């Protein structure tokens, strides 16, 4: 029997290899077991799906397993963003939500995410309970419940539209390029912009489960078409969401890529300067130190957590959190939902531009001047488990005192091994660091780096890769 392993936000696998209908039924049975034991099953479960191959059929299969266990199901009547599932879970008071998606993974992957009753990524404790049900082979049966197909987009669109000041965005008269990367955010931003008279051009809105030429992840090089579109169409920003629209990426007016770290920093600074909403700040272990500097300036407590939005959501249950963000582009707000949301963040980035009357690139440049230059890079290394585990051990070993030509100042091991380096910091720029971490969802080791200069980031990543590949 295939071993099913849950990562940072659920289970993912290769379609027709381990992601099969039989294994999807096993996962659905485990979710049913969890709901029956720990929630009120009469509240039902929301089920949604993305644009990947057979996602709709897998969602129907999950719905049938839940219904056979006596749990009523509201099944999406169309492709839907993951945060729309989460929003409807909270709005309708459901016992939980299931989303069939593999998020940013390549075309031949699919997956299952579980959303808790509070409308966000299931906490580590909930995921552990579902894994225990899976290990025991739970497949509960009960009095058959109803499966109802519903529109999950309408209420969600109304909610995010109220959270951003769309009239202000319209009056600013900026022009945006929006990119759904063939994912389930297709048509959502354009529908909102059309309703409010906001100028835009849209690309990659059609359904194509092969995601031709890209992985649906809003980072380089997959945003190249958006970069060209922004320049050719003379847009003031490009806004891009991933395969299930819970992550954000952006492009500045000159076509340069604006990574999630810059997006988070722009949004955090705006919230503190203009909104002045209360709450702490959360960032994942692999994200920018610029957030620390912004939070410190305005006297906000900053929490650092392990990688995976479920850890941010967990903090949102116990603390008043203004904003929480992760490296992959997942950003959420305690005032809205304990959930990352690419659509909402696209609207809020437009909101910041309208309020400050500046295109996106100028906002980023202003932050780099005030808080020091911060640049980030990542390499995904597809290597054997032996090499992967060996690299992590050597990085943690006290006898390892240098990476490339730079001495290691200190080490942290919250999630992977992070090494702070004695590297230059021109213009009071970022503290240089490199992080080695085995992916929780894919067969690879990720190498992350931040420094005060883009060339230095590349140098550190190159040294990091050489270190990893040492025999």
C-alpha positions in Angstrom: 0.0 0.0 0.0 1.3 3.5 -0.9 2.6 5.4 2.0 0.8 8.8 2.1 2.8 11.6 3.8 1.4 14.9 4.7 3.6 18.0 4.1 3.2 21.6 5.2 -0.4 21.9 3.9 -1.8 18.5 3.1 -0.8 15.6 0.8 0.6 15.9 -2.7 1.6 13.2 -5.2 2.2 12.3 -8.8 -1.0 11.8 -10.8 -1.6 8.1 -11.6 1.5 7.1 -9.6 0.6 7.6 -6.0 -2.1 10.2 -6.5 -4.8 7.7 -7.6 -8.5 7.4 -6.9 -7.9 4.7 -4.4 -5.5 6.8 -2.4 -7.7 9.8 -2.6 -10.5 7.7 -1.1 -8.1 6.7 1.7 -7.4 10.3 2.5 -11.1 11.2 2.3 -11.8 8.4 4.7 -9.2 9.8 7.2 -10.8 13.3 6.9 -14.2 11.8 7.5 -12.9 10.0 10.6 -11.4 13.2 11.9 -14.7 15.2 11.4 -16.8 12.5 13.0 -14.6 12.3 16.1 -13.6 15.9 16.6 -16.1 18.2 14.9 -19.9 18.4 14.5 -20.5 16.4 11.3 -24.0 17.8 10.8 -22.3 21.1 9.8 -21.0 19.5 6.7 -17.8 19.9 4.7 -17.0 22.3 1.8 -15.2 20.7 -1.1 -13.5 22.7 -3.9 -11.0 21.9 -6.8 -8.6 23.6 -9.1 -7.9 23.4 -12.9 -5.5 20.4 -12.8 -6.2 17.1 -14.6 -9.1 15.3 -13.1 -9.4 17.7 -10.1 -13.2 17.9 -10.5 -13.5 14.1 -10.6 -11.2 13.7 -7.5 -13.4 16.3 -5.7 -16.5 14.4 -6.5 -14.9 11.2 -5.2 -14.0 12.8 -1.9 -17.5 14.2 -1.6 -18.9 10.7 -2.1 -16.7 9.2 0.6 -17.7 12.0 3.1 -21.4 11.7 2.2 -21.2 7.9 2.6 -19.9 8.5 6.2 -23.0 10.7 6.9 -21.3 14.0 6.4 -23.2 16.5 4.2 -21.1 18.1 1.4 -21.3 21.4 -0.4 -19.3 20.8 -3.6 -18.0 23.7 -5.8 -19.9 24.0 -9.1 -16.7 25.3 -10.8 -13.0 25.7 -10.4 -12.4 27.8 -7.3 -9.5 29.5 -5.4 -8.5 27.8 -2.3 -9.2 30.9 -0.1 -12.8 30.8 -1.4 -13.2 27.3 0.1 -11.7 28.6 3.4 -14.0 31.7 3.4 -17.1 29.6 2.8 -16.1 27.2 5.6 -16.1 30.1 8.1 -19.1 31.9 6.6 -21.3 28.8 6.5 -20.0 27.4 9.8 -18.9 24.1 8.2 -16.9 21.5 10.1 -14.0 21.9 7.6 -13.1 22.2 4.0 -11.2 20.1 1.4 -9.4 21.5 -1.6 -8.2 19.3 -4.5 -5.0 21.1 -5.7 -1.3 20.8 -5.9 -0.9 24.5 -5.7 2.4 25.5 -7.4 3.7 22.0 -8.3 4.3 20.9 -11.9 1.4 19.8 -14.1 1.7 16.1 -13.3 1.1 16.6 -9.5 -2.1 16.9 -7.6 -3.0 17.0 -3.9 -5.5 17.4 -1.1 -5.6 20.3 1.4 -7.7 20.3 4.5 -9.1 23.5 5.9 -10.2 23.8 9.5 -13.5 25.1 10.7 -12.0 28.5 11.5 -11.4 29.0 7.8 -7.7 28.5 7.5 -4.9 26.0 7.1 -5.4 23.1 9.6 -3.2 23.4 12.6 -0.4 20.9 13.2 -2.6 19.2 15.8 -5.4 18.7 13.4 -3.1 17.4 10.7 -1.7 14.9 13.2 -5.2 13.7 14.0 -5.9 13.1 10.3 -2.6 11.3 9.8 -3.5 9.0 12.7 -6.9 8.3 11.1 -5.1 7.5 7.8 -2.6 5.2 9.5 -5.4 3.2 11.0 -7.2 2.8 7.7 -10.3 4.7 8.7 -13.2 4.4 6.2 -16.4 5.2 8.2 -19.9 4.5 6.9 -23.2 6.0 8.0 -26.5 7.1 6.8 -25.8 8.6 3.4 -25.8 12.4 3.4 -26.5 14.9 0.6 -24.0 16.3 -1.9 -25.1 19.8 -3.0 -23.3 21.7 -5.8 -22.9 25.3 -4.9 -21.3 28.6 -6.1 -18.4 29.2 -3.8 -17.1 32.3 -5.6 -19.9 34.8 -5.2 -19.7 35.3 -1.4 -15.9 35.2 -1.5 -15.7 37.9 -4.2 -18.0 40.1 -2.2 -15.9 39.7 0.9 -12.5 40.5 -0.6 -14.1 43.4 -2.5 -15.2 45.0 0.7 -11.8 44.4 2.4 -10.0 46.6 -0.2 -10.8 50.1 -1.3 -11.7 49.5 -4.9 -13.2 53.0 -5.5 -9.8 54.5 -4.5 -8.0 52.1 -6.8 -10.3 53.1 -9.7 -9.8 56.8 -9.0 -6.0 56.3 -9.0 -6.3 55.2 -12.7 -3.4 52.8 -12.6 -3.4 50.0 -15.2 -2.7 46.4 -14.1 -1.7 43.2 -15.8 -3.3 40.2 -14.1 -2.0 36.6 -14.6 -3.8 33.5 -13.3 -1.1 31.1 -14.6 -4.0 28.9 -16.0 -5.0 28.3 -12.3 -8.3 28.4 -10.4 -8.0 32.2 -9.9 -9.0 32.5 -13.5 -11.6 35.3 -14.1 -11.8 36.4 -10.5 -9.7 39.5 -10.5 -11.0 40.5 -13.9 -14.5 40.1 -12.6 -13.8 42.4 -9.7 -11.9 45.0 -11.8 -14.7 45.0 -14.4 -17.3 45.6 -11.7 -15.4 48.6 -10.4 -14.0 50.2 -13.6 -10.4 49.4 -12.9 -8.1 49.3 -16.0 -6.4 45.9 -16.7 -5.2 43.4 -19.2 -5.4 39.7 -18.4 -3.2 36.8 -19.5 -3.3 33.0 -19.0 -6.9 32.9 -17.9 -7.9 29.8 -20.0 -8.0 26.3 -18.5 -4.9 24.2 -19.6 -4.0 21.4 -17.1 -0.5 21.2 -18.7 0.4 24.7 -17.6 2.4 25.0 -20.9 6.0 26.1 -20.4 5.6 26.9 -16.6 5.0 25.6 -13.2 2.1 27.6 -11.8 4.3 29.3 -9.2 4.5 33.1 -9.2 8.3 33.4 -9.3 11.0 33.6 -11.9 11.2 32.2 -14.5 7.5 31.4 -14.7 6.4 35.1 -14.6 8.3 36.0 -17.8 5.2 36.4 -19.9 3.7 38.8 -17.2 7.0 40.8 -17.2 6.8 41.2 -21.0 3.1 42.1 -20.8 3.6 44.8 -18.2 6.2 46.5 -20.3 4.4 46.1 -23.6 1.0 47.3 -22.3 2.5 50.1 -20.2 1.1 48.8 -16.9 1.9 50.2 -13.5 2.1 46.7 -12.0 1.6 43.0 -12.7 -0.3 40.8 -10.3 0.0 37.1 -10.4 -1.6 34.2 -8.5 -0.5 30.6 -8.3 -2.3 27.4 -9.4 -4.9 27.6 -6.6 -4.7 31.4 -6.1 -3.6 31.4 -2.5 -0.2 32.9 -3.2 0.9 36.2 -4.7 3.7 37.5 -6.9 4.1 40.8 -8.7 6.0 42.7 -11.4 7.0 46.3 -11.2 6.3 48.9 -13.9 9.7 48.4 -15.5 9.1 44.6 -15.9 11.3 43.6 -12.9 10.0 40.8 -10.7 8.8 41.8 -7.2 9.1 38.7 -5.0 6.9 37.7 -2.0 9.4 39.3 0.5 9.0 42.7 -1.1 5.2 42.2 -1.4 5.0 41.4 2.3 7.2 44.4 3.2 5.2 46.8 1.1 1.9 45.6 2.6 3.2 45.6 6.2 4.6 49.1 5.9 1.3 50.3 4.5 -0.8 48.7 7.2 1.4 50.3 9.9 1.6 53.8 8.3 -1.9 54.2 6.9 -4.2 51.7 8.6 -2.6 51.5 12.0 -4.5 48.3 12.8 -3.4 46.5 16.0 -1.6 43.2 16.1 1.7 41.4 15.9 3.6 40.4 12.8 4.5 36.8 11.8 6.9 35.6 9.2 8.2 32.1 8.4 11.8 31.1 9.1 12.8 31.5 5.4 11.6 35.0 4.9 13.1 38.5 4.8 14.7 40.3 7.7 13.2 43.5 6.3 9.9 42.7 8.1 11.8 42.6 11.4 13.1 46.1 10.7 9.7 47.5 9.8 8.0 45.9 12.8 10.7 47.2 15.1 10.3 50.8 13.8 6.6 50.8 14.7 7.0 48.9 17.9 5.3 45.7 16.8 6.2 42.3 18.1 7.5 39.9 15.5 7.0 36.1 15.7 9.2 33.8 13.6 7.6 30.4 12.9 8.4 27.2 11.1 7.8 26.9 7.3 4.1 26.3 6.3 1.1 28.5 6.6 -0.4 26.2 9.2 2.1 27.5 11.7 1.0 31.1 11.0 -2.7 30.1 11.2 -1.9 28.4 14.6 -0.5 31.7 15.9 -3.6 33.6 14.6 -5.7 31.4 16.9 -3.9 32.5 20.0 -2.7 36.1 19.2 -3.9 39.2 17.6 -2.0 39.0 14.3 -1.9 42.0 11.9 -0.2 40.1 9.1 1.5 36.8 8.6 3.6 35.8 5.6 5.7 33.0 4.1 8.4 32.8 1.4 6.2 31.1 -1.2 3.9 34.1 -1.5 1.3 33.2 1.1 0.1 36.2 3.1 -2.8 36.4 5.5 -4.5 38.8 7.9 -6.0 38.1 11.3 -8.9 40.6 10.5 -10.0 38.6 7.5 -9.1 34.9 7.7 -6.3 32.9 9.1 -5.5 31.9 5.5 -3.2 33.0 2.7 -5.0 34.6 -0.2 -3.5 35.6 -3.5 -6.6 37.4 -4.8 -7.0 39.5 -1.7 -3.3 40.4 -1.7 -3.4 41.4 -5.4 -6.2 43.8 -4.4 -4.3 45.1 -1.4 -1.2 45.8 -3.4 -3.3 47.8 -5.8 -4.8 49.6 -2.8 -1.3 50.5 -1.5 -0.4 51.9 -4.9 -3.6 54.0 -5.0 -3.2 55.3 -1.5 0.5 56.3 -1.9 -0.1 57.4 -5.6 3.0 55.4 -6.7 3.6 52.5 -9.0 4.8 49.3 -7.4 8.5 49.6 -8.3 8.6 53.0 -6.6 7.1 51.6 -3.4 9.8 48.9 -3.3 12.6 51.4 -4.0 11.3 53.6 -1.1 11.5 50.6 1.3 15.0 49.6 0.2 16.2 53.2 0.9 14.5 53.4 4.3 15.2 49.9 5.7 18.4 49.0 3.7 18.7 46.9 0.6 17.4 43.3 0.9 17.7 40.8 -1.9 16.6 37.1 -1.8 17.2 34.0 -3.9 16.3 30.3 -3.9 17.6 27.2 -5.5 15.7 23.9 -5.7 18.2 21.0 -5.8 16.8 17.7 -7.0 19.2 15.3 -5.3 19.2 11.9 -3.6 18.0 11.5 0.0 21.5 10.5 1.0 23.0 13.7 -0.3 20.1 15.8 1.1 20.4 14.4 4.6 24.2 14.5 4.5 24.1 18.2 3.6 21.8 19.0 6.5 23.9 17.1 8.9 27.1 18.8 7.8 25.5 22.2 7.9 24.4 21.6 11.5 27.8 20.2 12.5 29.8 22.6 14.8 32.9 21.8 12.8 31.4 23.5 9.8 32.5 27.1 10.2 32.4 28.5 6.7 30.3 28.6 3.6 32.3 29.5 0.5 34.6 32.4 1.6 32.4 33.6 4.5 32.6 32.6 8.1 29.5 31.4 9.9 28.5 33.8 12.7 25.7 31.7 14.1 23.3 28.8 13.3 19.6 28.4 13.8 17.7 25.1 13.3 14.0 26.0 13.7 13.2 24.4 10.3 16.2 23.2 8.4 19.6 24.8 9.2 20.1 28.6 8.8 23.6 30.0 8.7 24.2 33.7 9.3 27.4 34.8 7.4 30.1 37.4 7.9 29.3 39.0 4.5 29.3 42.7 3.5 26.2 44.8 4.3 26.5 48.0 2.2 24.0 50.8 3.0 22.9 49.1 6.2 21.5 46.2 4.1 20.3 42.8 5.0 22.1 40.4 7.3 23.5 37.7 5.0 22.2 34.2 5.6 21.7 30.9 3.8 19.2 28.2 4.8 19.2 24.5 3.8 15.9 22.8 4.1 14.4 19.5 2.8 11.1 20.2 1.1 8.0 18.9 2.9 6.1 18.2 -0.3 8.7 17.4 -3.1 11.8 15.3 -3.5 14.4 18.1 -3.2 16.5 20.2 -0.9 15.9 24.0 -1.1 18.7 26.4 -0.6 17.6 30.0 0.4 19.7 33.1 0.8 19.3 36.8 1.6 21.9 39.5 1.4 22.3 43.2 0.8 23.3 42.8 -2.9 21.8 40.6 -5.6 25.3 39.5 -6.8 26.1 38.5 -3.2 22.9 36.5 -3.0 24.0 34.5 -6.2 27.5 34.0 -4.8 26.0 32.6 -1.5 23.6 30.3 -3.4 26.5 29.1 -5.6 28.6 28.4 -2.5 25.6 26.7 -0.8 25.0 24.4 -3.8 28.7 23.4 -3.9 28.4 22.6 -0.2 25.3 20.5 -0.7 26.8 18.5 -3.6 30.0 17.6 -1.7 30.4 13.9 -1.8 
